[in-house]
Amino acid sequence: MVALLLLADTHLPKRARELPAPVWDAVAAADVVVHAGDWVDAATVEALTRRARRLVGVAGNNDGPDVRQHLDEVADFSAGGVRFTVVHETGAATGRERRCDERFAGRCDVLVFGHSHVPWDTTTPAGLRLLNPGSPTDRRRMPTCTYLTATAEDGRLRDVELHHLPPVLG
């Protein structure tokens, strides 16, 4: 069994000074930490690289050259027999499943994305699972800040759980 932590849109240090303590606890518990972009500073990339057993991340639209030197815009990995692709943006919510099927069906079992700060968990007509963990530091229009945990085992994604945090004051 592989324990996963899914993050996106941390926007440090613009939206918060640091990741909330429960997120660091989840980093310590995870076998793989996934970050779907908009880190904003390279220090966050470096901190997660040091503390995560394995880090898979991509650059987002708010990430500058200091972050992009460490990351690509798309990342593929496997864990527990599940194939994952990580991107930052998937476009508007309307039509998302169709667009993601066209671009990613057959490439992966689970697509992790960010950008909207809105948690998302759906399955497309082709069977592709779409997950957006929201943001642990910038809730925007959501009632709370969020992140996701899950486990992967024997080719199945299980125990997907959305965790709610209070807003972090920057």
DSSP file (Angstrom, degrees, kcal/mol; ACC not computed):
  #  RESIDUE AA STRUCTURE BP1 BP2  ACC     N-H-->O    O-->H-N    N-H-->O    O-->H-N    TCO  KAPPA ALPHA  PHI   PSI    X-CA   Y-CA   Z-CA
    1    1 A M              0   0    0      0, 0.0     2,-0.5     0, 0.0   152,-0.2   0.000 360.0 360.0 360.0 134.7    0.0    0.0    0.0
    2    2 A V  E     -A  152   0A   0    150,-2.5   150,-2.1    77,-0.1     2,-0.4  -0.951 360.0-144.1-113.5 121.0    1.3    3.5   -1.0
    3    3 A A  E     -A  151   0A   0     -2,-0.5    28,-2.2   148,-0.2    29,-2.0  -0.721  21.1-162.8 -85.8 130.0    0.1    6.5    1.1
    4    4 A L  E     -Ab 150  32A   0    146,-3.3   146,-1.7    -2,-0.4     2,-0.4  -0.899  16.4-164.1-118.3 141.9   -0.4    9.6   -1.0
    5    5 A L  E     -Ab 149  33A   0     27,-2.2    29,-3.3    -2,-0.4     2,-0.5  -0.998  13.4-159.9-119.2 126.3   -0.6   13.3   -0.1
    6    6 A L  E     +Ab 148  34A   0    142,-3.0   142,-2.0    -2,-0.4     2,-0.3  -0.934  17.9 166.3-112.3 124.3   -2.1   15.5   -2.9
    7    7 A L  E     + b   0  35A   0     27,-3.1    29,-2.6    -2,-0.5     2,-0.3  -0.885   6.1 165.8-129.3 159.8   -1.4   19.3   -2.8
    8    8 A A        +     0   0    0     -2,-0.3    30,-0.2    27,-0.3    29,-0.1  -0.959  56.1  26.0-161.5 161.7   -1.7   22.2   -5.1
    9    9 A D        +     0   0    0     28,-2.8   128,-0.5    -2,-0.3   129,-0.3   0.871  55.4 157.5  53.0  51.5   -1.7   26.0   -5.1
   10   10 A T        -     0   0    0     28,-0.4     5,-0.2    27,-0.3    29,-0.2   0.819  24.1-167.9 -76.1 -30.2    0.3   26.6   -2.0
   11   11 A H     >> -     0   0    0     27,-2.6     4,-3.1     1,-0.2     5,-0.6   0.834  23.2-148.7  49.3  42.6    1.3   30.1   -3.2
   12   12 A L  T  45 +     0   0    0     27,-1.7    29,-0.2     1,-0.3    32,-0.2  -0.717  66.3   4.8 -89.6 139.8    4.0   30.5   -0.5
   13   13 A P  T  45S+     0   0    0      0, 0.0    -1,-0.3     0, 0.0    27,-0.1  -0.905 125.1  62.4 -97.0  18.9    4.9   33.0    0.8
   14   14 A K  T  45S+     0   0    0     -3,-0.4    -2,-0.2     1,-0.2    -3,-0.1   0.912 116.6  26.3 -71.4 -43.2    2.2   35.2   -0.9
   15   15 A R  T  <5S+     0   0    0     -4,-3.1     2,-0.3     1,-0.3   155,-0.2   0.670 137.9   0.7 -96.2 -19.5   -0.9   33.5    0.6
   16   16 A A      < -     0   0    0     -5,-0.6    -1,-0.3   154,-0.1   154,-0.2  -0.967  63.3-123.5-159.2 159.9    0.7   32.1    3.8
   17   17 A R  S    S-     0   0    0    152,-0.4     2,-0.3    -2,-0.3    -1,-0.1   0.829  91.2  -9.3 -76.9 -32.3    4.1   32.2    5.4
   18   18 A E  S    S-     0   0    0     -3,-0.1    -1,-0.2    -5,-0.1     3,-0.1  -0.959  84.5 -76.9-156.4 168.2    4.3   28.4    5.6
   19   19 A L        -     0   0    0     -2,-0.3     5,-0.1     1,-0.1   118,-0.1  -0.495  60.1 -98.6 -70.0 143.4    2.4   25.2    5.1
   20   20 A P    >>  -     0   0    0      0, 0.0     4,-1.6     0, 0.0     3,-1.2  -0.281  31.8-111.9 -61.8 149.8    0.0   24.5    8.0
   21   21 A A  H 3> S+     0   0    0      1,-0.3     4,-2.3     2,-0.2     5,-0.2   0.848 115.8  57.9 -53.4 -41.0    1.2   22.0   10.6
   22   22 A P  H 3> S+     0   0    0      0, 0.0     4,-1.9     0, 0.0    -1,-0.3   0.833 104.7  52.8 -62.6 -28.2   -1.4   19.3    9.6
   23   23 A V  H <> S+     0   0    0     -3,-1.2     4,-2.3     2,-0.2    -2,-0.2   0.921 108.1  49.3 -70.9 -42.8    0.0   19.4    6.1
   24   24 A W  H  X S+     0   0    0     -4,-1.6     4,-2.0     1,-0.2    -1,-0.2   0.880 110.0  52.3 -62.7 -36.0    3.6   18.8    7.4
   25   25 A D  H  X S+     0   0    0     -4,-2.3     4,-1.4     1,-0.2    -1,-0.2   0.908 109.4  49.3 -63.0 -40.8    2.2   15.9    9.4
   26   26 A A  H  X S+     0   0    0     -4,-1.9     4,-1.2     2,-0.2    -2,-0.2   0.851 107.3  55.2 -67.3 -34.4    0.6   14.5    6.3
   27   27 A V  H >< S+     0   0    0     -4,-2.3     3,-0.5     1,-0.2    26,-0.4   0.933 107.8  49.5 -60.6 -45.7    4.0   14.9    4.4
   28   28 A A  H 3< S+     0   0    0     -4,-2.0    -1,-0.2     1,-0.2    -2,-0.2   0.821 113.5  46.3 -63.4 -31.6    5.7   12.8    7.1
   29   29 A A  H 3< S+     0   0    0     -4,-1.4    -1,-0.2    -5,-0.1    -2,-0.2   0.657  97.3  91.8 -85.0 -16.8    3.0   10.1    6.8
   30   30 A A    <<  -     0   0    0     -4,-1.2    23,-0.5    -3,-0.5   -26,-0.2  -0.514  56.4-159.8 -87.1 145.5    3.0    9.9    3.0
   31   31 A D  S    S+     0   0    0    -28,-2.2     2,-0.4     1,-0.3   -27,-0.2   0.784  91.1  25.2 -81.9 -33.8    5.1    7.7    0.8
   32   32 A V  E     -b    4   0A   0    -29,-2.0   -27,-2.2    21,-0.1     2,-0.5  -0.996  68.4-159.9-134.9 128.5    4.5   10.0   -2.1
   33   33 A V  E     -bc   5  55A   0     21,-3.0    23,-2.8    -2,-0.4     2,-0.5  -0.937  12.4-164.1-105.5 127.9    3.7   13.8   -2.0
   34   34 A V  E     -bc   6  56A   0    -29,-3.3   -27,-3.1    -2,-0.5     2,-0.5  -0.947   5.7-171.8-114.8 130.0    2.2   15.1   -5.2
   35   35 A H  E     -bc   7  57A   0     21,-2.5    23,-1.6    -2,-0.5   -27,-0.3  -0.980  10.9-159.9-125.9 120.3    2.1   18.9   -5.8
   36   36 A A        -     0   0    0    -29,-2.6    78,-0.3    -2,-0.5    79,-0.1  -0.104  52.2 -87.4 -95.0  35.2    0.0   20.1   -8.8
   37   37 A G  S    S+     0   0    0     21,-0.3   -28,-2.8    23,-0.1   -27,-0.3   0.032  87.9  96.3  93.0 168.5    1.7   23.5   -9.2
   38   38 A D        +     0   0    0    -29,-0.2   -27,-2.6   -30,-0.2   -28,-0.4   0.943  38.8 148.0  63.7  57.6    1.6   27.1   -8.1
   39   39 A W        -     0   0    0    -29,-0.2   -27,-1.7   -30,-0.2     2,-0.6   0.879  34.1-163.9 -74.4 -44.5    4.3   26.7   -5.5
   40   40 A V        +     0   0    0    -29,-0.2    24,-0.4   -27,-0.1     2,-0.4  -0.253  62.5  54.2  82.3 -38.2    5.3   30.4   -6.2
   41   41 A D  S >> S-     0   0    0     -2,-0.6     4,-1.0   -29,-0.2     3,-0.8  -0.960  72.3-137.8-127.2 147.0    8.7   30.0   -4.4
   42   42 A A  H 3> S+     0   0    0     -2,-0.4     4,-2.7     1,-0.2     5,-0.2   0.754  99.6  72.1 -67.6 -24.5   11.6   27.6   -4.8
   43   43 A A  H 3> S+     0   0    0      1,-0.2     4,-2.6     2,-0.2    -1,-0.2   0.859  96.3  51.3 -60.5 -34.6   12.0   27.4   -1.0
   44   44 A T  H <> S+     0   0    0     -3,-0.8     4,-2.6     2,-0.2     5,-0.3   0.911 109.2  49.7 -68.7 -41.7    8.8   25.4   -0.9
   45   45 A V  H  X S+     0   0    0     -4,-1.0     4,-2.3     1,-0.2    -2,-0.2   0.941 114.2  45.9 -58.5 -47.0   10.0   23.0   -3.6
   46   46 A E  H  X S+     0   0    0     -4,-2.7     4,-2.1     2,-0.2    -2,-0.2   0.895 112.1  50.4 -65.7 -41.0   13.3   22.6   -1.6
   47   47 A A  H  X S+     0   0    0     -4,-2.6     4,-2.0     2,-0.2    -1,-0.2   0.920 113.7  44.6 -64.7 -44.1   11.5   22.1    1.7
   48   48 A L  H  X S+     0   0    0     -4,-2.6     4,-2.6     1,-0.2    -1,-0.2   0.872 110.5  55.4 -69.1 -35.1    9.2   19.4    0.4
   49   49 A T  H  < S+     0   0    0     -4,-2.3    -2,-0.2    -5,-0.3    -1,-0.2   0.916 111.4  44.9 -61.1 -42.2   12.1   17.7   -1.4
   50   50 A R  H  < S+     0   0    0     -4,-2.1    -2,-0.2     1,-0.2    -1,-0.2   0.878 122.1  35.8 -67.6 -38.3   13.9   17.5    1.9
   51   51 A R  H  < S+     0   0    0     -4,-2.0     2,-0.2    -5,-0.2    -2,-0.2   0.719  99.4  82.5 -96.1 -22.1   11.0   16.3    3.9
   52   52 A A     <  -     0   0    0     -4,-2.6     3,-0.2    -5,-0.2   -24,-0.1  -0.590  69.2-140.4 -84.8 144.4    9.0   14.0    1.5
   53   53 A R  S    S+     0   0    0    -23,-0.5     2,-0.3   -26,-0.4    -1,-0.1   0.917  96.3   1.9 -63.0 -42.9   10.0   10.4    1.0
   54   54 A R  S    S-     0   0    0    -23,-0.1   -21,-3.0   -24,-0.1     2,-0.5  -0.976  73.8-161.5-145.8 132.0    9.2   11.0   -2.7
   55   55 A L  E     -c   33   0A   0     -2,-0.3     2,-0.5    -3,-0.2   -21,-0.2  -0.967   7.9-178.6-119.4 129.8    8.0   14.2   -4.3
   56   56 A V  E     +c   34   0A   0    -23,-2.8   -21,-2.5    -2,-0.5     2,-0.3  -0.994  23.1 154.7-123.1 121.9    6.3   14.5   -7.7
   57   57 A G  E     -c   35   0A   0     -2,-0.5    15,-0.5   -23,-0.2     2,-0.3  -0.960  27.8-154.6-147.2 163.2    5.4   18.0   -8.7
   58   58 A V  B     -e   72   0B   0    -23,-1.6   -21,-0.3    -2,-0.3     2,-0.2  -0.901  28.9-105.1-132.1 162.0    4.8   20.3  -11.7
   59   59 A A        -     0   0    0     13,-2.3    29,-0.2    -2,-0.3     2,-0.2  -0.609  33.7-154.4 -85.2 148.8    5.1   24.0  -12.3
   60   60 A G    >   -     0   0    0     -2,-0.2     3,-1.6    28,-0.1   -23,-0.1  -0.588  35.5 -89.5-115.3-179.6    2.0   26.2  -12.4
   61   61 A N  T 3  S+     0   0    0      1,-0.3   -24,-0.0    -2,-0.2    -2,-0.0   0.696 124.5  51.0 -67.0 -20.5    1.1   29.5  -14.1
   62   62 A N  T 3  S+     0   0    0      2,-0.1     2,-0.5     0, 0.0    -1,-0.3   0.342  87.4 105.3 -96.7   6.0    2.3   31.5  -11.0
   63   63 A D    <   -     0   0    0     -3,-1.6   -22,-0.1   -24,-0.1    -4,-0.0  -0.760  56.5-155.6 -93.9 127.5    5.6   29.8  -10.9
   64   64 A G    >>  -     0   0    0     -2,-0.5     4,-2.7   -24,-0.4     3,-1.1  -0.147  40.4 -77.3 -88.8-173.1    8.7   31.7  -12.1
   65   65 A P  H 3> S+     0   0    0      0, 0.0     4,-1.7     0, 0.0     5,-0.1   0.802 125.7  62.3 -57.6 -32.9   12.0   30.5  -13.4
   66   66 A D  H 34 S+     0   0    0      1,-0.2     4,-0.1     2,-0.2   -25,-0.1   0.838 114.2  34.3 -65.5 -31.4   13.3   29.7   -9.9
   67   67 A V  H X> S+     0   0    0     -3,-1.1     3,-1.9   -27,-0.1     4,-0.7   0.869 113.9  58.0 -85.0 -43.4   10.6   27.1   -9.5
   68   68 A R  H 3< S+     0   0    0     -4,-2.7     3,-0.3     1,-0.3    -2,-0.2   0.738  91.8  69.6 -63.4 -23.0   10.5   26.0  -13.1
   69   69 A Q  T 3< S+     0   0    0     -4,-1.7    -1,-0.3     1,-0.2    -2,-0.1   0.752 106.8  40.3 -65.9 -20.1   14.2   25.0  -13.1
   70   70 A H  T <4 S+     0   0    0     -3,-1.9     2,-0.3    -4,-0.1    -1,-0.2   0.642 117.6  46.2 -96.5 -18.4   13.2   22.1  -10.7
   71   71 A L     <  -     0   0    0     -4,-0.7     2,-0.2    -3,-0.3   -13,-0.2  -0.897  60.5-141.4-136.5 151.4    9.9   21.0  -12.4
   72   72 A D  B     -e   58   0B   0    -15,-0.5   -13,-2.3    -2,-0.3     3,-0.1  -0.448  33.1-114.0 -95.3 178.1    8.2   20.2  -15.7
   73   73 A E  S    S+     0   0    0    -15,-0.2    15,-0.5     1,-0.2     2,-0.4   0.641 101.9  34.0 -88.9 -15.9    4.6   21.1  -16.6
   74   74 A V        -     0   0    0     13,-0.1     2,-0.4   -17,-0.1    13,-0.2  -0.999  67.7-173.3-137.6 137.9    3.5   17.5  -16.7
   75   75 A A  E     -F   86   0C   0     11,-1.9    11,-2.9    -2,-0.4     2,-0.4  -0.998   4.3-165.0-133.3 137.9    4.7   14.6  -14.6
   76   76 A D  E     +F   85   0C   0     -2,-0.4     2,-0.3     9,-0.2     9,-0.2  -0.952  20.1 151.9-118.1 140.0    3.8   10.9  -14.8
   77   77 A F  E     -F   84   0C   0      7,-2.0     7,-3.3    -2,-0.4     2,-0.4  -0.977  31.4-133.4-156.9 164.3    4.5    8.3  -12.1
   78   78 A S  E     +F   83   0C   0     -2,-0.3     2,-0.3     5,-0.2     5,-0.2  -0.949  21.2 173.1-122.4 145.7    3.1    5.0  -10.8
   79   79 A A  E >  S-F   82   0C   0      3,-2.1     3,-2.0    -2,-0.4    74,-0.1  -0.946  70.9  -5.9-151.3 128.9    2.4    4.0   -7.3
   80   80 A G  T 3  S-     0   0    0     -2,-0.3    75,-3.1     1,-0.3    76,-0.5   0.778 128.8 -56.7  60.2  26.7    0.7    0.9   -6.0
   81   81 A G  T 3  S+     0   0    0      1,-0.3     2,-0.4    73,-0.2    -1,-0.3   0.552 112.2 120.6  80.7   7.6    0.0   -0.2   -9.6
   82   82 A V  E <   -F   79   0C   0     -3,-2.0    -3,-2.1    74,-0.1     2,-0.5  -0.897  58.0-138.2-106.1 133.3   -1.9    3.0  -10.3
   83   83 A R  E     -F   78   0C   0     -2,-0.4    26,-2.7    -5,-0.2    27,-2.1  -0.806  24.3-170.3 -93.2 126.2   -0.7    5.3  -13.1
   84   84 A F  E     -Fg  77 110C   0     -7,-3.3    -7,-2.0    -2,-0.5     2,-0.4  -0.882  14.9-167.9-116.9 145.9   -0.9    9.0  -12.3
   85   85 A T  E     -Fg  76 111C   0     25,-2.1    27,-2.8    -2,-0.3     2,-0.4  -0.991  11.5-157.9-125.1 140.8   -0.4   12.2  -14.4
   86   86 A V  E     +Fg  75 112C   0    -11,-2.9   -11,-1.9    -2,-0.4     2,-0.3  -0.978  21.0 156.0-121.9 129.7    0.0   15.6  -12.7
   87   87 A V        -     0   0    0     25,-2.3    27,-0.3    -2,-0.4   -13,-0.1  -0.887  37.8-134.2-138.1 169.2   -0.7   18.9  -14.4
   88   88 A H  S    S+     0   0    0    -15,-0.5    26,-2.0    -2,-0.3     2,-0.4   0.905  83.2  34.1 -91.3 -53.0   -1.6   22.3  -13.1
   89   89 A E        +     0   0    0     24,-0.2    -1,-0.2    26,-0.1    26,-0.1  -0.813  40.4 167.7-112.0 143.8   -4.5   23.5  -15.4
   90   90 A T        -     0   0    0      1,-0.4    -1,-0.1    -2,-0.4     2,-0.1   0.267  51.9-118.9-126.5   5.0   -7.3   21.6  -17.0
   91   91 A G        -     0   0    0      8,-0.0    -1,-0.4     2,-0.0    25,-0.1  -0.381  61.2  -7.4  88.1-169.6   -9.4   24.6  -18.1
   92   92 A A        -     0   0    0      2,-0.1     4,-0.1     1,-0.1    24,-0.0  -0.162  64.1-118.2 -62.2 153.1  -13.0   25.5  -17.1
   93   93 A A  S >  S+     0   0    0      2,-0.1     3,-1.9     3,-0.1     4,-0.4   0.889  96.1  85.4 -59.7 -40.2  -15.1   23.1  -15.0
   94   94 A T  T 3  S+     0   0    0      1,-0.3    -2,-0.1     2,-0.1     0, 0.0  -0.496 108.3   5.0 -65.7 122.2  -17.6   22.9  -17.9
   95   95 A G  T 3> S+     0   0    0     -2,-0.3     4,-2.5    -4,-0.1    -1,-0.3   0.499  90.2 130.4  83.9   4.2  -16.4   20.2  -20.3
   96   96 A R  H <>  +     0   0    0     -3,-1.9     4,-2.8     1,-0.2     5,-0.3   0.917  69.5  51.2 -58.7 -46.6  -13.5   19.2  -18.1
   97   97 A E  H  > S+     0   0    0     -4,-0.4     4,-2.3     1,-0.2    -1,-0.2   0.918 112.2  46.6 -59.7 -44.1  -14.2   15.4  -18.2
   98   98 A R  H  > S+     0   0    0      2,-0.2     4,-2.4     1,-0.2    -1,-0.2   0.940 114.0  47.5 -62.9 -48.0  -14.4   15.4  -22.0
   99   99 A R  H  X S+     0   0    0     -4,-2.5     4,-1.9     1,-0.2    -2,-0.2   0.904 113.0  48.3 -61.3 -41.8  -11.2   17.5  -22.4
  100  100 A C  H  X>S+     0   0    0     -4,-2.8     4,-3.3    -5,-0.2     5,-0.7   0.880 109.8  52.1 -69.8 -36.8   -9.3   15.3  -20.0
  101  101 A D  H  X5S+     0   0    0     -4,-2.3     4,-1.4    -5,-0.3    -1,-0.2   0.937 110.3  49.6 -60.3 -45.2  -10.5   12.1  -21.7
  102  102 A E  H  <5S+     0   0    0     -4,-2.4    -2,-0.2     1,-0.2    -1,-0.2   0.872 122.4  31.9 -61.6 -37.3   -9.3   13.5  -25.0
  103  103 A R  H  <5S+     0   0    0     -4,-1.9    -2,-0.2    -5,-0.2    -1,-0.2   0.824 134.5  18.0 -91.3 -33.5   -5.9   14.4  -23.6
  104  104 A F  H >X5S+     0   0    0     -4,-3.3     3,-2.3    -5,-0.2     4,-1.3   0.607  78.9 120.3-122.6 -14.2   -5.2   11.8  -20.9
  105  105 A A  B 3<<S+j  108   0D   0     -4,-1.4     4,-0.1    -5,-0.7    22,-0.1  -0.326  89.5  17.7 -58.6 133.4   -7.4    8.7  -21.3
  106  106 A G  T 34 S+     0   0    0      2,-0.6    -1,-0.3    20,-0.1     3,-0.1   0.057 114.2  76.6  91.3 -24.6   -5.1    5.7  -21.8
  107  107 A R  T <4 S-     0   0    0     -3,-2.3     2,-0.3     1,-0.2    -2,-0.2   0.826 108.0  -1.9 -83.7 -34.6   -2.1    7.6  -20.4
  108  108 A C  B  <  -j  105   0D   0     -4,-1.3    -2,-0.6     1,-0.1    -1,-0.2  -0.930  49.4-136.2-150.2 168.8   -3.1    7.4  -16.8
  109  109 A D  S    S+     0   0    0    -26,-2.7    20,-2.5     1,-0.3     2,-0.4   0.710  96.0  32.2 -96.7 -31.1   -5.7    6.1  -14.3
  110  110 A V  E     -gh  84 129C   0    -27,-2.1   -25,-2.1    18,-0.2     2,-0.5  -0.996  64.5-159.7-134.0 130.9   -5.7    9.3  -12.2
  111  111 A L  E     -gh  85 130C   0     18,-3.1    20,-2.8    -2,-0.4     2,-0.5  -0.960   9.8-162.7-109.6 120.9   -5.1   12.9  -13.2
  112  112 A V  E     +gh  86 131C   0    -27,-2.8   -25,-2.3    -2,-0.5     2,-0.3  -0.897  21.2 161.7-103.0 129.9   -4.2   15.3  -10.4
  113  113 A F        -     0   0    0     18,-2.4    21,-0.3    -2,-0.5   -25,-0.2  -0.899  17.1-179.5-142.4 169.3   -4.6   19.0  -11.1
  114  114 A G        +     0   0    0    -26,-2.0     2,-1.3   -78,-0.3   -24,-0.3  -0.219  38.6 107.5-134.9-135.0   -4.8   22.3   -9.4
  115  115 A H  S    S+     0   0    0    -78,-0.2   -26,-0.1     1,-0.2   -27,-0.1  -0.337  80.6  64.1  84.0 -49.1   -5.3   26.0  -10.5
  116  116 A S  S    S-     0   0    0     -2,-1.3    -1,-0.2     2,-0.2    19,-0.1   0.699  87.9-137.8 -81.5 -18.5   -8.9   26.6   -9.4
  117  117 A H        +     0   0    0      1,-0.2    18,-0.5    17,-0.2    25,-0.2   0.581  69.1 119.9  66.4  11.3   -8.3   26.1   -5.6
  118  118 A V        -     0   0    0     16,-0.2    16,-0.4    -4,-0.1    -1,-0.2  -0.929  69.7-121.6-109.0 118.7  -11.6   24.2   -5.8
  119  119 A P        -     0   0    0      0, 0.0     2,-0.3     0, 0.0    -5,-0.1  -0.269  34.9-174.9 -57.5 145.0  -11.5   20.5   -4.7
  120  120 A W  E     +I  132   0C   0     12,-2.0    12,-2.4    -7,-0.1     2,-0.3  -0.994  18.7 169.6-147.4 134.2  -12.7   18.2   -7.4
  121  121 A D  E     +I  131   0C   0     -2,-0.3     2,-0.3    10,-0.2    10,-0.2  -0.779  25.9 133.5-148.5 100.2  -13.3   14.4   -7.5
  122  122 A T  E     -I  130   0C   0      8,-1.7     8,-3.4    -2,-0.3     2,-0.4  -0.910  44.2-131.5-138.9 167.7  -15.0   12.9  -10.5
  123  123 A T  E     -I  129   0C   0     -2,-0.3     6,-0.2     6,-0.2   -26,-0.1  -0.993  25.8-133.3-122.4 130.7  -14.6   10.1  -12.9
  124  124 A T    >   -     0   0    0      4,-2.8     3,-2.0    -2,-0.4   -26,-0.1  -0.238  30.4-100.3 -76.2 167.2  -14.8   10.7  -16.7
  125  125 A P  T 3  S+     0   0    0      0, 0.0    -1,-0.1     0, 0.0   -27,-0.1   0.811 125.9  54.9 -56.9 -29.9  -16.8    8.6  -19.1
  126  126 A A  T 3  S-     0   0    0    -29,-0.2   -20,-0.1     2,-0.1    -2,-0.0   0.497 124.9-104.0 -82.7  -2.7  -13.6    6.8  -20.1
  127  127 A G  S <  S+     0   0    0     -3,-2.0     2,-0.4     1,-0.3    -1,-0.0   0.570  70.1 147.8  94.2   9.8  -12.9    5.9  -16.4
  128  128 A L        -     0   0    0    -31,-0.1    -4,-2.8   -18,-0.1     2,-0.5  -0.677  43.1-136.6 -80.5 126.0  -10.2    8.5  -15.7
  129  129 A R  E     -hI 110 123C   0    -20,-2.5   -18,-3.1    -2,-0.4     2,-0.5  -0.728  15.9-157.7 -84.9 128.1  -10.3    9.7  -12.1
  130  130 A L  E     -hI 111 122C   0     -8,-3.4    -8,-1.7    -2,-0.5     2,-0.4  -0.931  13.4-179.7-110.0 123.7   -9.9   13.5  -11.8
  131  131 A L  E     +hI 112 121C   0    -20,-2.8   -18,-2.4    -2,-0.5   -10,-0.2  -0.986  14.5 176.3-130.1 127.7   -8.6   14.9   -8.5
  132  132 A N  E     - I   0 120C   0    -12,-2.4   -12,-2.0    -2,-0.4   -18,-0.2  -0.993  14.9-160.1-122.9 120.7   -8.0   18.5   -7.4
  133  133 A P        -     0   0    0      0, 0.0     2,-0.2     0, 0.0  -125,-0.1   0.504  29.0-139.2 -78.6  -1.7   -6.9   18.9   -3.8
  134  134 A G        -     0   0    0    -16,-0.4   -16,-0.2   -21,-0.3   -17,-0.2  -0.551  42.1 -54.2  74.9-148.0   -7.8   22.5   -3.6
  135  135 A S        -     0   0    0    -18,-0.5    11,-2.8     9,-0.2  -126,-0.1  -0.997  28.5-155.6-133.4 134.7   -5.4   24.7   -1.7
  136  136 A P  S    S+     0   0    0      0, 0.0     9,-0.2     0, 0.0     3,-0.1   0.501  99.5  29.6 -82.6  -2.2   -4.0   24.3    1.9
  137  137 A T  S    S+     0   0    0   -128,-0.5     2,-0.3     1,-0.2    31,-0.3   0.529 118.9  44.7-131.5 -13.2   -3.3   28.0    2.1
  138  138 A D        +     0   0    0   -129,-0.3    -1,-0.2     8,-0.1     8,-0.1  -0.803  50.9 177.2-143.3  95.1   -5.7   30.0    0.0
  139  139 A R    >   +     0   0    0     -2,-0.3     3,-3.1     1,-0.2     5,-0.2   0.670  15.7 177.5 -75.5 -16.8   -9.4   29.0    0.2
  140  140 A R  T 3  S-     0   0    0      1,-0.3    -1,-0.2     3,-0.1   -23,-0.1  -0.280  75.5  -8.1  47.0-117.2  -10.6   31.7   -2.2
  141  141 A R  T 3  S+     0   0    0     -2,-0.0    -1,-0.3     3,-0.0    -2,-0.1   0.459 116.0 100.5 -87.4  -0.5  -14.4   31.1   -2.5
  142  142 A M  S <  S-     0   0    0     -3,-3.1    -3,-0.1   -25,-0.2   -24,-0.0  -0.489  79.4-124.5 -83.3 155.0  -14.3   27.8   -0.6
  143  143 A P  S    S+     0   0    0      0, 0.0     2,-0.3     0, 0.0    -1,-0.1   0.784  89.7  13.2 -70.3 -24.7  -15.3   27.6    3.0
  144  144 A T  S    S-     0   0    0     -5,-0.2    -9,-0.2    22,-0.1     2,-0.2  -0.940  81.3-100.2-143.3 163.6  -12.0   26.1    4.1
  145  145 A C  E     - D   0 165A   0     20,-2.1    20,-3.5    -2,-0.3     2,-0.3  -0.585  51.1-168.2 -78.1 151.9   -8.5   25.4    2.9
  146  146 A T  E     + D   0 164A   0    -11,-2.8     2,-0.3    18,-0.2    18,-0.2  -0.929  26.6 176.8-145.0 162.3   -8.0   21.8    1.7
  147  147 A Y  E     - D   0 163A   0     16,-1.4    16,-3.3    -2,-0.3     2,-0.3  -0.942  25.0-125.3-154.0 167.3   -5.8   18.9    0.7
  148  148 A L  E     -AD   6 162A   0   -142,-2.0  -142,-3.0    -2,-0.3     2,-0.3  -0.891  14.9-170.3-119.1 147.4   -6.3   15.3   -0.2
  149  149 A T  E     +AD   5 161A   0     12,-2.0    12,-3.0    -2,-0.3     2,-0.3  -0.943  17.4 156.6-125.8 157.0   -4.9   12.0    1.0
  150  150 A A  E     -A    4   0A   0   -146,-1.7  -146,-3.3    -2,-0.3     2,-0.4  -0.960  30.5-126.9-161.8 170.7   -5.4    8.6   -0.6
  151  151 A T  E     -AD   3 158A   0      7,-2.8     7,-3.6    -2,-0.3     2,-0.4  -0.968  12.2-154.9-127.6 150.2   -3.8    5.1   -0.9
  152  152 A A  E     +AD   2 157A   0   -150,-2.1  -150,-2.5    -2,-0.4     2,-0.3  -0.991  25.7 153.4-124.0 131.1   -2.9    3.2   -3.9
  153  153 A E  E >   - D   0 156A   0      3,-2.4     3,-1.7    -2,-0.4   -72,-0.1  -0.955  61.5  -2.1-159.8 136.1   -2.7   -0.6   -3.8
  154  154 A D  T 3  S-     0   0    0     -2,-0.3   -73,-0.2     1,-0.3     3,-0.1   0.843 128.7 -52.9  52.6  38.7   -3.1   -3.5   -6.3
  155  155 A G  T 3  S+     0   0    0    -75,-3.1     2,-0.4     1,-0.2    -1,-0.3   0.627 116.5 108.4  76.9  13.4   -3.9   -1.1   -9.1
  156  156 A R  E <   -D  153   0A   0     -3,-1.7    -3,-2.4   -76,-0.5     2,-0.5  -0.966  63.0-137.1-127.4 141.5   -6.7    0.7   -7.3
  157  157 A L  E     +D  152   0A   0     -2,-0.4     2,-0.3    -5,-0.2    -5,-0.2  -0.835  38.1 170.0 -91.8 128.6   -7.0    4.1   -5.7
  158  158 A R  E     +D  151   0A   0     -7,-3.6    -7,-2.8    -2,-0.5     3,-0.1  -0.832  43.2  28.9-134.1 168.9   -8.6    3.9   -2.3
  159  159 A D  E     -     0   0A   0     -2,-0.3     2,-0.5    -9,-0.2    -1,-0.1   0.797  64.5-178.2  53.4  37.3   -9.4    5.9    0.8
  160  160 A V  E     +     0   0A   0    -10,-0.1     2,-0.4    -3,-0.1   -10,-0.2  -0.565   8.4 179.8 -69.8 121.1   -9.5    9.3   -1.0
  161  161 A E  E     -D  149   0A   0    -12,-3.0   -12,-2.0    -2,-0.5     2,-0.6  -0.987  25.7-144.9-133.2 127.8  -10.2   11.8    1.7
  162  162 A L  E     -D  148   0A   0     -2,-0.4     2,-0.4   -14,-0.2   -14,-0.2  -0.795  20.3-155.1 -87.7 123.8  -10.6   15.6    1.5
  163  163 A H  E     -D  147   0A   0    -16,-3.3   -16,-1.4    -2,-0.6     2,-0.4  -0.858   3.7-147.1-103.8 135.0   -9.1   17.3    4.5
  164  164 A H  E     -D  146   0A   0     -2,-0.4   -18,-0.2   -18,-0.2   -16,-0.0  -0.841  16.0-177.5-105.3 136.5  -10.4   20.7    5.6
  165  165 A L  E     -D  145   0A   0    -20,-3.5   -20,-2.1    -2,-0.4     3,-0.1  -0.900  31.9-105.8-124.9 154.5   -8.2   23.4    7.3
  166  166 A P        -     0   0    0      0, 0.0   -22,-0.1     0, 0.0   -20,-0.0  -0.457  56.0 -82.0 -71.4 157.0   -9.0   26.8    8.6
  167  167 A P        -     0   0    0      0, 0.0     2,-0.5     0, 0.0   -29,-0.1  -0.304  44.0-128.9 -57.6 142.7   -7.8   29.7    6.4
  168  168 A V        -     0   0    0    -31,-0.3     2,-0.5    -3,-0.1   -29,-0.1  -0.846  16.0-136.6 -96.7 127.6   -4.1   30.5    7.0
  169  169 A L              0   0    0     -2,-0.5  -152,-0.4     1,-0.1  -153,-0.1  -0.731 360.0 360.0 -87.0 127.5   -3.5   34.2    7.7
  170  170 A G              0   0    0     -2,-0.5  -154,-0.1  -155,-0.2    -1,-0.1   0.457 360.0 360.0 -82.3 360.0   -0.5   35.5    5.7
